[in-house]
Each structure stands twice: as structure tokens, then as C-alpha cells.
Amino acid sequence: MKTKIYEAIQQWIPDSKNWTDFPSTNDETINQYALLKSVARFCVEKMDSLDESESESAREIIRVINMLYESGNHYTRNAIENEFFTELSAQENPASLKKHLDFLSKESKQGYLRTLLEN
């Protein structure tokens, strides 16, 4: 059974269908956590690009994550905080913080800042 996170990412982020850098197991929880981490890495790559189309691609990814985070239950929010936000925060430096916060919705910002403070 595919999860809400997995289905949304596959539907709204077409590039994710071609990724091979995350393990596929019979455990959907592990799969979705690995997928969120891969999405975060892909997003950071796009955010750091100087190409406007790459930046827009990062914005689309963040819109999907914002949508999942805002409409998600506790489990979904926790997964996003543990994998996506943690991976994003690992790339954080003073110059990138404002840029990253500008990409996130109000609700997602709260989760992201909480993740930053916890890590």
C-alpha cells in the first residue's frame, strides 16, 4: 500500500519517478522516509542553482511539501520534520536561512525552525 506522502511526491514531482538513490523495501515507512530525504537533497540542489528554472523547480517541490505538511496528520508532519526538514537544515548556513524560510509556508516555517533548534 502506497502512503499519502509517496503518492503525492510521485504525482507532483515527476523527477522523483526516476530516482534510484533511495532503497526500495517492503516496508513503506522506510521507503517514504528515504523518499523524503531524496526529495530534500534534490530540492537543495535546485535551491542552490543560479538558473531561474531550477529555482522554480525547488519552489514546486516546497509547495508539495507545504501541502503535505499542512494537511497531514501527526505522523506525516513528523516524517517531514525528521527527513525533509532535517536534511534541509543540515545544509543550513546564515546566508541560506532567509532563502529557505522564504520558500516555506507559515506552518512549515514553524516546523522547520523547531527542527533547526532541535538539531
N, C-alpha and C positions, 0 to 999 in steps of 0.2 A: 504494500500500500504506500503510495507516494504521499508525502506530507504537504501541508499548505505552503511551507517555505520552498520546498523543492519544486512544486508545481508552478508557483509564482515566478521563481527565478528562471525556470525553463521557458515559461511563456513570455516573460517581459524582457529577458536578457538573452537574445538569440545566440550570442557568442558562447554562452555557458554550455550549450549542447556539444561543443567541440573540445571542451577542456578535458585533458587527460591527467592533470596533476593532482587529482584527489582520488583516494581509494574508493572503490565501489564494493560494498559488502552487503550481506543480507540484513544488516542492522540499519534501519532507516535513520535512526538518531545519529549514528556515526556519519552516515552519508550526508545528512543535511548540515551537520556541523562542519564537515570537511568542505562542503559546497560553499557555505557562508565564508569560510576562511579564503577559499579560492576567489570568491567574488570580491572580497576585501582587497586582496593582492592586486587583482585586475583593476579595481577602482583606483587604488593608489597610483598604479602605473599611469592610468588615464588622467588623474588629477595633476600629476607632476609634469605632464606633457605641455609643451607650449602651443601645440596645434589646437585650434579652436574646436574642431570636430571631436578630438579626443576629450577635451574638457566637457563638451556637451554629452558625450557618451558617459562620462563619470556622473554627470548630473542625472541622467536617466537611471543609472544604477542606484544612486542615492534616493531617487523618487520611489523606486521599488522597495528599497529597504525601509524608507519612511512609511510607506503604505503598510508594509508588513508589521512594522513596529507599532504603529498607531492602532491598527485594527486587531493586533494579536493578543492572545491571552498571555498569562504569566510565563508559560513555557516558551512561547515564541519570542517574547521580549528577552527572556533570559538567554536563549540561544543566540540572538542577535548581539546582545551585550557581550557574551562570552567569546564569540568568534569574530563577528564583523567589527564591532567597536574595539575590541582588544587588538585585533590586527591593525586597524587604522591608528590606534593610539601608539602602537609600537613604532610607527613611522613618524610620530609627532615631534615637532621642534617648535620653538617660539614663533618662527616665521610662518609655519603652516597651520597653526591653531586657528587663526581667524578664517583662513580659507576653508578649512574643514568645517568649522561652525557655520559658515555662510551656506554650505551645501545642505546642512541638516534642517529638518523642521523643528519647531519649538519643542515638541515632545521628545523627539530623537536627541536633541541637544542635551536635554536633562539626563537621559540615559548615557549619552556619550561622556558628559562631564563626570557623572558618577563612576563610570568605568575608568576614566583618567585618574580620578582621585584614589580609587581602589588599587590601581596598578602602579 
